[in-house]
Structure formats: C-alpha cells, structure tokens
C-alpha cells in the first residue's frame, strides 16, 4: 500500500478527505483482471471498494467493455479464448475465437469487430463478435501485444515486443501499410484524440516514442529519471492521454511510479508513487480518476487527476493486469 503523503497522513485518511469533498460524484464500475487468480475484481469508483469477484478463464489479461457496457470481454490467454461476461450477473455467457494466446485487444468504435493481438502466433486476429467469426488473420512481428486504434477507426496499430516495431494496419483492407521501428520491447500504443500523434511505450528501452501519424516517423523519444531508482527499473508500459490533449500518464513498471507528462512539450512534470510493478491504466469517463493495476503488490491505485495525487490503494486479486471502466 502506498503511504507517501505529508505529515504522516495515511492513504486511507487522505482518501476519506477526498471522498468527503467529492460527495455526489458520479459512480462508474471498474473491472480488473487478476492474471494469477483467474478472476475479475469489480470496483465501485464512488466508494473505491471491491463489490464482487468473478471467475474467468486462465491467465486473464486484456479487458474491455462492449459499446453498451452490457458485456465484458476478457482475454483468457492460457485458454486461447476470449470470455464474454454479462456485467449484470458476472457470469460467462459465451466464449469467442481469439487465436492463440490473446494478450491485448481493442474494440472498433462501432462496437464490432474486435482486434486481437495473439502473442504466441505473431498475428493480429480480426474477430466479428456477433457471429464469432474470424474475419482476418494478419501476420505482424514477434510477440504482438499493444493495440491502438485511430480516432477515425481507419488505422489499427499493433506493437511487437521482440521485433520492436509499431505495425500500421488498414482496417478496411486488413493489410499492414507501414512498420515503424521503436525501442526495445514496445508494450502499448495510444493515439492522441486528434489522431495526429501515436505514443508507443518501450519497456526494455525505457522510453516512449512519439510518432507523427502523417509521416509515420518517430519525432521524439521521452526518457525518465527518478532519484533513487535505477534505469533498469524504469520500464514504461501503459499509456493514457487526457481528452483535452494536455497530459499523458505513463506506467513505469517496477519503478513503482506513474509519470505525468505535458502532452504538448513532452516534458515530465511529476512522478506519482503507486503500487509495485504498475502495469495498465484507465480513466473514469469524467477523467476525474485514473486507476492503475499494480502486479506485484496485488492492488489498484486510484489517482485524483486534477490534484495529481494517489488517494486510495484497493486490494484486488493476485497479479492484477488489465483494467476497463464503464462509460456510465
């Protein structure tokens, strides 16, 4: 549990103060996959407490919601399938063909299809979720993981961890249209809201590459320095941008920090101490909170986005990996 606040004030007390000042805040539901527990933790974002734990397939990682929030999709990586849960009951109602070892995915803005990274097969699977039908299998680099989709839905980006590339894919033709070399072991791809910039994290390289989507060239690389933390511990993974385009948040793995970056100047503004081995990130729809999954400490940190402070640590299952939050 994180407890790095002034005058000995604990996180629980700080969270209480924060909640008291946030009475009437809109409640959303966060869903966290627990890789070693084979479960999903369900969190009420108003109370910042776990309200249910749902069983899913083996080694759940990537997670996302249907367009209407009625279904939750979970990558059951070791079962080579995607479990679909009814969010009203928490029951697995069907399973989808995913290709081997699905790790991350992203849903088309229309609600269908689902774009899936198959880590063990060096391919991206395009899946019609209504018909449970594979529309295409696209060869990419070795160990595909990160999945980003342009705001207009025309370009899909997959990152390959071993090939060290961001692969640009046309969503109409399902063809790779470009490959951009980045630093070692890219884990996540996130488009800016205007679609002009792509952010790609490199876990081993310790950087975030900024790619101009018009030229598909790397225009800048963001590096990180934290006093008392070795360069080897700084391993960028999850990336999230605010909708107004002013800030970026980057999970730095075993550095146990989330970096806050000015998304215009690309300068690091602050490092927020969170749980151990922070992995993925998700905003509440109002962007007042940012949830982080902390794999080694088996908890979720809640960041007050306006105050740039960690206000709560929420215990979840073993090795929390992915997080998705309802839109209402």
Secondary structure as UniProt FT lines:
FT   HELIX           6..8
FT   HELIX           11..20
FT   TURN            21..24
FT   STRAND          29..34
FT   TURN            35..38
FT   STRAND          39..44
FT   TURN            45..48
FT   STRAND          49..55
FT   STRAND          60..65
FT   TURN            67..68
FT   STRAND          71..76
FT   HELIX           77..79
FT   STRAND          81..86
FT   TURN            87..89
FT   STRAND          92..97
FT   STRAND          102..107
FT   TURN            109..110
FT   STRAND          114..118
FT   TURN            119..122
FT   STRAND          123..128
FT   TURN            129..132
FT   STRAND          133..139
FT   STRAND          144..149
FT   TURN            151..152
FT   STRAND          155..160
FT   TURN            161..164
FT   STRAND          165..170
FT   TURN            171..174
FT   STRAND          175..181
FT   STRAND          186..191
FT   TURN            193..194
FT   STRAND          197..202
FT   TURN            203..206
FT   STRAND          207..212
FT   TURN            213..216
FT   STRAND          217..222
FT   TURN            227..228
FT   HELIX           231..233
FT   STRAND          239..241
FT   TURN            243..244
FT   STRAND          247..251
FT   TURN            254..255
FT   STRAND          257..262
FT   TURN            263..265
FT   STRAND          268..273
FT   STRAND          278..283
FT   TURN            285..286
FT   STRAND          289..294
FT   TURN            295..298
FT   STRAND          299..304
FT   TURN            305..308
FT   STRAND          309..315
FT   TURN            318..319
FT   STRAND          320..325
//
